[in-house]
Structures are given as structure tokens and as C-alpha cells.
Amino acid sequence: MSRTLAVGGLATALVVGACGGGGEKQADTTAAPAMAPAITVSISSPAEGDTVRGTAVHVVLAASGIELAPAADQRAGTVHHHLYFDTDLAAADMPIPAGTAGIVHLGKAETEFHWDSVAPGPHRIIAVLADPMHVPIKPLVTDTVHIVVAR
């Protein structure tokens, strides 16, 4: 009988100890880890489905959750915009190609670009955020709009 009481007493002591004692609850002083803001890119203009009149398309971009900086700054944790015009995305783990028709590097941290002499018809614009080495950040952050250019 004394053996049962000893085991029972030990079990009670463990439960009471695990629950923080017999009465008052202690405040949790550990801070919750800060959530990193979501990184996004958006094509503010033109909007999805817009019809653009004329032969020029003016693109306005926005990014949030990360700092835009010129690629030449070579600062970790910064990005700059790239645009694909009627062109498929390159491999996500390789630098975005330079000198390729339909791909524009906004390496000075620009947030606007103006295309002239755009042919009439449907077009697709993809915005991509990339690091100072022109490699898309991971996870891949993009926005796409489809527009129609009409005379």
C-alpha cells in the first residue's frame, strides 16, 4: 500500500509541476518569432485585360516586403525588376538573360518602363523580382497581365 501512495504521489507531483504549480499561471516571456512580410510584385498598370490604344505600352510596377535597389549596389536582401514581354520565363535558378528580345532588366531599381512600337494584338507581360546577380528570388515572385494593343 505504501508503494501505491509513493507512485501516486510522484505522479501528482509531476502533473502539478508540469502545469506550473498549484495556483498562479506564469506569464510566457518568450516572444513569438516575427513573421517575415510576404514578398510580392505587381504590375500596377496596365491592368489585366486592358486595351491599350496606340503603339506604346507604359508599365508601372510595385514590390513589397523587400527592398528595391540598383543591381550594381550588390547588396544582399535587395531585388530589382525584370519584365518579359511575350516571352516565356527563363530557368528560375539561372540569371535572367541579358540582350534577349522581350526581356528587360530594370537594373537601376526603376519601377516604370515604356515600350514603343508595340504591334497591335494580344500581349503578355510578366514581372519578375531578381537579386543583384539577376537570379530570380526563391520562391519565385512574379505577376502577369494580358493586354490588347489596338490602334
C-alpha positions in Angstrom: 0.0 0.0 0.0 2.8 2.4 0.7 4.2 1.7 -2.7 1.0 2.8 -4.4 0.9 6.0 -2.5 4.5 6.8 -3.3 3.9 6.2 -7.1 0.6 8.2 -6.9 2.3 11.0 -5.0 5.1 11.1 -7.6 2.6 11.2 -10.5 0.7 14.1 -8.8 4.0 16.0 -8.2 4.9 15.6 -11.9 1.4 16.8 -13.1 1.4 19.8 -10.8 5.0 20.7 -11.7 4.2 20.4 -15.4 1.2 22.7 -15.0 3.1 25.4 -13.4 2.4 24.7 -9.7 -0.6 24.8 -7.7 -2.2 28.1 -8.4 -0.9 31.0 -10.3 -0.1 30.8 -14.0 3.2 32.3 -15.0 3.5 34.7 -18.0 5.2 33.4 -21.1 8.1 35.7 -21.7 9.3 34.2 -24.9 8.5 36.3 -27.9 6.8 34.7 -30.9 9.1 34.7 -33.9 8.5 37.7 -36.2 6.8 36.7 -39.4 8.6 38.0 -42.5 6.4 40.0 -44.7 5.3 38.3 -47.9 7.3 39.4 -50.9 5.1 40.5 -53.8 5.5 42.1 -57.2 2.6 43.6 -59.1 2.1 45.2 -62.4 0.0 48.3 -61.4 -0.5 49.4 -65.0 -1.7 48.2 -67.4 -4.3 46.1 -65.6 -5.2 42.6 -66.6 -7.4 42.7 -69.7 -6.7 46.3 -70.5 -6.9 47.6 -74.1 -4.0 50.0 -74.8 -4.6 52.4 -77.6 -1.7 53.4 -79.9 1.6 51.8 -80.3 3.2 52.4 -76.8 2.7 50.4 -73.6 3.7 52.1 -70.3 4.3 49.6 -67.5 4.2 50.6 -63.8 5.5 48.1 -61.2 5.4 47.8 -57.4 7.1 45.5 -55.0 6.5 44.9 -51.3 8.1 43.0 -48.5 11.7 43.6 -49.8 13.9 46.5 -50.7 14.4 47.6 -54.3 18.0 48.6 -55.1 20.2 49.0 -58.2 21.8 45.8 -59.2 25.2 47.5 -59.1 24.8 48.0 -55.4 25.3 44.3 -54.9 23.5 44.3 -51.5 22.2 41.0 -50.2 18.4 41.1 -49.5 17.6 43.5 -52.3 16.0 43.0 -55.7 15.2 44.8 -58.9 12.5 44.3 -61.6 12.7 42.4 -64.8 10.0 42.3 -67.5 9.2 39.6 -70.0 7.1 40.8 -73.0 5.6 38.0 -74.9 8.5 35.8 -73.8 8.5 32.7 -71.5 10.3 32.8 -68.2 13.9 31.6 -68.2 15.1 28.9 -65.8 14.4 30.1 -62.3 17.8 29.1 -61.0 19.9 30.9 -63.6 20.5 34.6 -64.2 17.8 36.2 -66.4 19.4 36.5 -69.8 20.6 39.9 -71.0 20.4 41.1 -74.5 17.4 38.9 -75.3 14.5 40.4 -77.2 11.4 40.7 -75.0 13.4 40.7 -71.7 14.1 44.0 -69.9 16.4 44.4 -66.9 15.4 47.4 -64.8 18.7 47.2 -63.0 18.7 50.7 -61.6 15.7 49.9 -59.4 13.3 51.5 -61.9 9.6 51.0 -61.3 8.4 52.0 -64.8 9.2 51.0 -68.3 7.9 52.3 -71.7 7.7 50.1 -74.7 7.4 51.8 -78.1 6.3 50.4 -81.5 4.2 47.6 -80.0 2.3 45.6 -82.6 -1.4 45.5 -82.4 -3.0 42.4 -80.8 -2.8 40.4 -77.6 0.3 40.5 -75.5 1.5 39.1 -72.2 3.7 41.0 -69.6 5.4 39.1 -66.8 7.2 40.9 -63.9 9.9 39.0 -62.0 11.9 40.1 -59.0 15.6 39.1 -59.1 18.6 39.5 -56.8 21.6 41.7 -57.7 23.0 38.9 -59.8 19.8 38.8 -61.9 18.8 35.4 -60.5 15.0 35.2 -59.7 14.5 35.1 -55.9 13.1 31.9 -54.4 10.3 31.3 -54.1 9.7 32.8 -57.5 7.9 36.1 -57.2 6.0 37.1 -60.4 2.9 38.9 -61.7 1.4 38.5 -65.2 -1.1 40.6 -67.1 -2.6 40.1 -70.5 -3.4 43.1 -72.6 -4.5 44.0 -76.1 -2.9 46.8 -78.1 -5.2 48.5 -80.5 -4.7 51.3 -82.9 
